[in-house]
Amino acid sequence: MNVTRRQWLKKTSLTSGLALLSGTTSLFGLSDYEKANFNPRPLEDLIRLGSNENPYGPSLKVRDAMQKAFDLACRYPWYYNHSLQEQIAKKEGVPADHIVLTAGSTEGLKIAGITYAGKGGEIISGLPTFLSLMTYAEVWGAKINWVPLDKEMNFDVEEMEKRINSNTKLIFLCNPNNPTGKLLPANQVMDFCNSVCNKTMVFSDEAYYDYIEDAKYPSMVELVKQGKNVIVSKTLSKVYGLAGIRVGYLVAKPEIAAELSERMVANTNIMAIEAGKAALADNEFYKFSLQKNLEARNSIENTLSNLGLSYLPSQANFVFFHAKQDVQILGEKMRDKGIVIGRPFPPFNDWCRISTGTLEEVQYFNQVLTELYS
């Protein structure tokens, strides 16, 4: 039986409504307190599971901080940046002059790419990965030396190091990687970055670092602290739920940070600054967001296992699975059911990246996927 999103919603609404009448926790595990404070997405006609967004947030604390900042909206943000820089610096364990605020980490990636590899310089990167740094740098004359993933779909760091030459200006590493969600072994990534940063600049994109389950897994900020030629990017778009507000940052030694800061085009704003400060201080939402992501990811992985569809172990807020068909075709089928999935990631065109939505969204995705593959 074909089930549309509306039919599925109608089918589940009665059960959900009874749960709400009998207590404070709904069918999908959220209490009234959680719904009020963590702002989950309502089930919409088009469920967006294609952009690795956090379906929760901004939290109530963030929303309150932004509202209180409206009186400052007539001011330029320069005077207020330092308070957020200081808060981030404390979090990362570095002085404030190591922090570059960006309007989302993508802005930092783009500026770093053209700073070091514009006008014909070379960037070495694995493929597939997050492309923003490389595609923007190409517009400004950079050359990209693409290194395919190895047979385990990990970065082939040995091959990446072998390809370093006199024209290599930067090595890009996204860890955990997007779209695979895979994480390099801690010793391997530390040894690799520590070695190659003596030969060229290393850019470590750590947008999904918060989702890593090993609390001892190192950030490459540790190399920045040692004065190495390493730039680390992080974002508040993912676990903090601020993708639409655009807050990110780079961590680098002072001379590198100053050069990158001078080249920034998109700046933060008063609302983003106050949202960022409140989000970083909201540990309750942070823990909630991680827990719900884990629940949603486990639910997706269980469905994939039941259907016999292989997937990669993820340390992010998405799952990369073998769809056994062109993902564009699967995308059309899913969109007909009201679900948006990830785009193709050549050369793995028959693999699909699916983001973790709310538990309600994921349950509907699981039902549609089961219908399509049964």
C-alpha positions as CSV (number, residue, x, y, z in Angstrom):
1,M,0.0,0.0,0.0
2,N,1.4,3.4,-1.0
3,V,1.3,5.8,1.9
4,T,1.6,9.6,1.4
5,R,3.0,11.9,4.1
6,R,-0.5,13.3,4.8
7,Q,-2.0,9.8,5.1
8,W,0.8,8.7,7.4
9,L,0.3,11.9,9.5
10,K,-3.4,11.3,9.8
11,K,-2.8,7.7,10.8
12,T,-0.4,8.6,13.6
13,S,-2.1,11.8,14.8
14,L,-4.8,10.0,16.8
15,T,-2.2,8.0,18.7
16,S,-0.1,11.0,19.3
17,G,-3.0,13.0,20.5
18,L,-4.0,10.4,23.0
19,A,-0.5,10.4,24.3
20,L,-0.6,14.1,24.8
21,L,-3.9,13.9,26.6
22,S,-2.6,11.2,29.0
23,G,0.7,12.8,29.9
24,T,3.4,15.3,29.0
25,T,5.4,13.1,26.6
26,S,4.3,12.6,23.0
27,L,4.5,9.5,20.8
28,F,7.9,10.7,19.5
29,G,9.5,11.1,23.0
30,L,9.4,14.8,23.5
31,S,7.9,16.3,26.7
32,D,6.1,19.6,26.7
33,Y,9.2,21.2,28.3
34,E,11.5,19.9,25.5
35,K,9.1,21.1,22.8
36,A,9.0,24.6,24.3
37,N,12.7,24.9,25.0
38,F,14.3,23.1,22.1
39,N,11.9,24.0,19.3
40,P,11.6,20.9,17.1
41,R,10.5,21.2,13.5
42,P,6.8,20.5,12.9
43,L,6.1,17.8,10.3
44,E,5.9,19.7,7.1
45,D,4.6,18.8,3.6
46,L,8.2,18.6,2.5
47,I,10.5,16.9,5.0
48,R,14.1,18.2,4.5
49,L,16.6,15.5,5.1
50,G,19.2,16.6,2.6
51,S,21.3,19.4,4.1
52,N,22.5,18.0,7.4
53,E,20.6,20.6,9.4
54,N,19.7,20.2,13.0
55,P,15.9,19.8,13.2
56,Y,15.9,21.3,16.7
57,G,16.5,24.9,17.8
58,P,17.2,27.7,18.1
59,S,16.7,26.9,21.7
60,L,14.5,29.1,23.9
61,K,17.6,30.6,25.5
62,V,19.0,31.6,22.1
63,R,15.7,33.1,21.0
64,D,15.4,35.1,24.2
65,A,19.0,36.4,23.7
66,M,18.3,37.5,20.2
67,Q,15.1,39.3,21.2
68,K,16.9,41.2,23.9
69,A,19.6,42.2,21.5
70,F,17.2,44.1,19.2
71,D,17.9,47.4,20.8
72,L,21.5,47.0,19.7
73,A,20.5,46.3,16.1
74,C,21.2,50.0,15.2
75,R,24.8,49.5,16.0
76,Y,27.6,48.0,13.9
77,P,28.8,44.7,15.3
78,W,32.5,45.4,15.5
79,Y,32.5,46.6,19.1
80,Y,30.6,43.4,20.2
81,N,32.6,40.8,18.4
82,H,35.2,40.5,21.1
83,S,32.9,39.0,23.7
84,L,32.0,36.1,21.4
85,Q,35.7,35.7,20.4
86,E,36.6,35.5,24.1
87,Q,33.9,32.9,24.7
88,I,35.0,30.7,21.8
89,A,38.7,31.1,22.7
90,K,38.0,29.8,26.2
91,K,36.1,26.9,24.8
92,E,39.0,26.0,22.5
93,G,41.7,26.7,25.0
94,V,43.5,29.4,23.0
95,P,44.0,33.2,23.2
96,A,41.4,35.3,21.5
97,D,43.8,36.4,18.8
98,H,43.6,32.8,17.5
99,I,39.9,33.1,16.7
100,V,38.4,34.5,13.4
101,L,34.6,34.9,13.5
102,T,32.9,34.0,10.3
103,A,29.3,34.2,8.9
104,G,29.1,30.4,9.0
105,S,32.2,28.2,8.6
106,T,31.7,28.2,4.8
107,E,32.8,31.8,4.7
108,G,36.0,30.8,6.4
109,L,36.6,27.9,4.0
110,K,36.2,30.1,1.0
111,I,38.5,32.8,2.2
112,A,41.2,30.3,3.3
113,G,41.1,28.7,-0.2
114,I,41.7,31.9,-2.1
115,T,44.2,33.2,0.4
116,Y,46.5,30.3,0.0
117,A,45.7,28.9,-3.4
118,G,44.3,31.7,-5.5
119,K,46.1,32.7,-8.7
120,G,47.2,29.2,-9.6
121,G,48.2,27.5,-6.4
122,E,47.3,23.9,-5.8
123,I,45.0,22.3,-3.2
124,I,45.1,18.6,-2.4
125,S,41.8,17.1,-1.3
126,G,40.1,13.8,-1.0
127,L,36.9,13.1,-3.1
128,P,34.1,13.1,-2.3
129,T,34.1,15.6,0.5
130,F,32.6,19.0,1.3
131,L,33.5,21.1,-1.8
132,S,33.0,24.7,-0.8
133,L,36.7,25.6,-0.3
134,M,37.8,24.0,-3.5
135,T,35.1,25.1,-5.8
136,Y,35.4,28.7,-4.7
137,A,39.2,28.7,-5.0
138,E,38.9,27.3,-8.5
139,V,37.0,30.4,-9.5
140,W,40.1,32.4,-8.4
141,G,42.5,30.3,-10.4
142,A,43.4,27.5,-7.9
143,K,44.2,24.0,-9.2
144,I,42.7,21.0,-7.4
145,N,44.5,17.7,-7.0
146,W,41.8,15.3,-6.2
147,V,42.7,12.1,-4.4
148,P,40.0,9.3,-4.5
149,L,38.9,7.7,-1.2
150,D,40.5,4.3,-0.5
151,K,38.6,1.0,-0.7
152,E,37.2,1.5,2.8
153,M,36.0,4.9,1.7
154,N,38.4,6.7,4.0
155,F,40.8,9.5,3.0
156,D,43.9,8.1,1.5
157,V,46.2,10.3,3.5
158,E,49.3,8.4,2.4
159,E,48.6,9.3,-1.2
160,M,47.6,12.8,-0.3
161,E,51.0,13.3,1.3
162,K,52.8,11.8,-1.7
163,R,51.2,14.3,-4.0
164,I,52.6,17.3,-2.2
165,N,54.8,19.4,-4.6
166,S,56.3,22.8,-4.9
167,N,53.0,24.3,-6.0
168,T,50.9,22.8,-3.2
169,K,49.6,25.6,-1.0
170,L,47.0,23.8,1.1
171,I,45.7,20.4,2.0
172,F,42.0,20.1,2.9
173,L,40.7,17.5,5.3
174,C,37.1,17.2,6.4
175,N,36.9,15.0,9.5
176,P,34.4,13.5,10.1
177,N,34.0,13.6,6.3
178,N,30.9,14.9,4.5
179,P,29.2,12.9,2.9
180,T,30.6,9.6,4.3
181,G,30.4,10.5,8.0
182,K,33.6,8.5,8.6
183,L,36.3,9.5,11.0
184,L,40.0,8.9,10.6
185,P,41.8,7.0,13.4
186,A,43.0,9.6,16.0
187,N,46.6,8.7,15.7
188,Q,46.6,8.6,11.9
189,V,45.0,12.1,11.5
190,M,47.2,13.7,14.1
191,D,50.4,12.2,12.6
192,F,49.3,13.1,9.1
193,C,48.5,16.8,9.9
194,N,51.6,17.1,12.1
195,S,53.7,15.9,9.2
196,V,52.3,17.7,6.2
197,C,51.9,21.1,8.0
198,N,55.7,21.3,7.8
199,K,55.4,21.3,4.0
200,T,52.2,23.2,3.3
201,M,49.1,24.7,5.0
202,V,46.6,22.2,6.5
203,F,42.9,23.1,6.7
204,S,40.9,20.8,9.0
205,D,37.2,21.2,8.5
206,E,35.6,20.0,11.8
207,A,32.0,21.0,11.2
208,Y,30.8,17.7,12.7
209,Y,33.4,17.4,15.5
210,D,30.7,17.7,18.2
211,Y,29.1,14.4,17.1
212,I,32.2,12.4,17.6
213,E,31.4,9.8,20.3
214,D,35.0,9.4,21.5
215,A,35.4,12.2,24.1
216,K,39.2,11.9,23.8
217,Y,39.3,12.3,20.0
218,P,41.7,15.2,19.2
219,S,40.8,18.3,17.4
220,M,43.6,19.7,15.2
221,V,43.3,22.8,17.4
222,E,46.0,20.9,19.4
223,L,48.4,21.6,16.6
224,V,47.4,25.2,16.4
225,K,48.3,25.5,20.0
226,Q,51.8,24.3,19.1
227,G,52.2,27.1,16.5
228,K,51.8,24.8,13.5
229,N,50.6,25.8,10.0
230,V,47.1,24.5,10.6
231,I,43.7,26.2,10.3
232,V,40.6,24.6,11.9
233,S,37.1,25.5,11.0
234,K,34.1,24.9,13.3
235,T,30.5,26.0,13.1
236,L,27.4,26.6,15.2
237,S,25.2,25.5,12.3
238,K,25.0,21.8,13.3
239,V,24.7,20.7,16.9
240,Y,23.8,24.2,18.1
241,G,21.0,24.5,15.5
242,L,22.0,27.9,14.1
243,A,22.4,27.1,10.3
244,G,20.1,30.0,9.3
245,I,21.8,32.5,11.6
246,R,25.3,32.0,10.2
247,V,27.9,31.7,13.0
248,G,31.2,29.9,12.5
249,Y,34.8,30.5,13.3
250,L,38.4,29.6,12.4
251,V,41.2,28.7,14.8
252,A,44.7,29.5,13.7
253,K,47.9,31.0,15.1
254,P,47.8,34.8,15.4
255,E,49.6,35.8,12.1
256,I,47.4,33.4,10.1
257,A,44.3,34.5,11.9
258,A,45.0,38.2,11.3
259,E,45.6,37.6,7.5
260,L,42.3,35.6,7.2
261,S,40.4,38.1,9.2
262,E,41.5,41.0,7.0
263,R,40.0,39.1,3.9
264,M,36.6,38.3,5.4
265,V,33.7,39.6,3.3
266,A,30.6,38.4,5.1
267,N,30.6,39.6,8.7
268,T,28.7,38.6,11.8
269,N,25.9,40.7,13.1
270,I,24.5,41.7,16.5
271,M,21.8,39.0,16.4
272,A,24.3,36.3,15.4
273,I,26.8,37.4,18.1
274,E,24.2,37.2,20.9
275,A,22.8,33.9,19.4
276,G,26.3,32.4,19.4
277,K,27.0,33.4,23.0
278,A,23.7,32.0,24.2
279,A,24.1,28.8,22.2
280,L,27.6,28.1,23.5
281,A,26.4,28.5,27.1
282,D,23.3,26.4,26.6
283,N,24.7,23.0,27.7
284,E,21.2,21.6,28.2
285,F,20.2,22.0,24.5
286,Y,23.7,20.8,23.4
287,K,23.2,17.5,25.2
288,F,19.6,17.2,24.1
289,S,20.6,17.8,20.5
290,L,23.4,15.1,20.6
291,Q,21.0,12.6,22.2
292,K,18.2,13.1,19.7
293,N,20.7,12.9,16.8
294,L,22.0,9.6,18.1
295,E,18.4,8.2,18.5
296,A,17.5,9.3,14.9
297,R,20.7,7.9,13.4
298,N,20.3,4.6,15.2
299,S,16.7,4.4,13.9
300,I,17.8,5.0,10.3
301,E,20.6,2.5,10.6
302,N,18.3,-0.2,12.1
303,T,15.9,0.3,9.1
304,L,18.8,0.0,6.6
305,S,20.0,-3.2,8.3
306,N,16.5,-4.7,8.2
307,L,16.4,-3.9,4.4
308,G,19.8,-5.3,3.8
309,L,21.2,-1.9,2.6
310,S,24.8,-1.4,3.6
311,Y,25.9,1.9,5.2
312,L,29.0,3.5,6.6
313,P,29.5,4.0,10.4
314,S,28.7,7.6,10.9
315,Q,30.1,10.1,13.4
316,A,27.9,12.9,12.2
317,N,24.3,13.9,11.8
318,F,23.7,11.9,8.7
319,V,24.1,8.4,7.3
320,F,25.6,7.4,3.9
321,F,24.1,4.2,2.6
322,H,24.3,2.1,-0.6
323,A,21.0,2.8,-2.3
324,K,21.7,0.3,-5.1
325,Q,20.2,2.8,-7.6
326,D,21.0,6.2,-9.0
327,V,20.4,8.6,-6.1
328,Q,18.8,11.1,-8.5
329,I,16.1,8.5,-9.3
330,L,15.7,7.6,-5.6
331,G,15.5,11.4,-4.9
332,E,12.6,11.7,-7.3
333,K,10.8,8.8,-5.7
334,M,11.4,10.3,-2.2
335,R,10.3,13.8,-3.2
336,D,7.0,12.3,-4.5
337,K,6.5,11.1,-1.0
338,G,7.4,14.5,0.5
339,I,11.0,13.8,1.5
340,V,14.2,15.6,0.3
341,I,17.4,13.5,0.4
342,G,21.0,14.4,-0.3
343,R,22.4,15.2,-3.7
344,P,24.7,12.8,-5.7
345,F,28.3,12.6,-4.6
346,P,30.3,11.3,-7.6
347,P,31.7,8.8,-8.0
348,F,29.4,7.2,-5.5
349,N,26.2,8.0,-7.5
350,D,24.4,5.0,-6.1
351,W,25.0,6.0,-2.5
352,C,22.6,8.3,-0.6
353,R,23.3,10.7,2.2
354,I,20.3,11.1,4.6
355,S,20.3,13.6,7.4
356,T,18.9,12.9,10.8
357,G,15.6,14.7,11.3
358,T,13.3,14.7,14.2
359,L,12.2,11.3,15.3
360,E,8.8,11.9,13.7
361,E,10.5,12.8,10.4
362,V,12.8,9.8,10.6
363,Q,9.9,7.4,11.3
364,Y,8.2,8.6,8.2
365,F,11.4,8.3,6.1
366,N,11.9,4.7,7.4
367,Q,8.4,3.8,6.4
368,V,8.8,5.2,2.9
369,L,12.2,3.6,2.4
370,T,10.8,0.3,3.6
371,E,7.9,0.6,1.1
372,L,10.3,1.4,-1.8
373,Y,12.7,-1.5,-1.0
374,S,10.2,-4.2,0.0
